[in-house]
């Protein structure tokens, strides 16, 4: 069974940088810069910040929240691997 990944230190560091640069939100994609089918370890930014390793989805980090969006294929995996204290989970199909 997959266990949650603690990402509070990563979120804290990112939020500090966001404050220094006056950013309200930061989008963390799951893809690399070339939208390759297979993402290299060094480009797994969404996994680093949220704990979610599925191939579909993105994260949005604000100064007060971390949000993970994925579709129904990865809902169970995302709900088990994300750091539940640090990251809220949303279905990308149910966003208004």
JOJO-V856331 format. One record per helix or strand. SS is the DSSP state (H for helix, E for strand). FROM is the first residue (numbers start at 1). TO is the last residue. If there is no record, write none. Layout:
SS:FROM:TO, SS:FROM:TO
//
This chain:
H:8:20, E:25:29, H:41:43, H:45:50, E:58:62, E:66:70, H:72:81, E:88:91
//
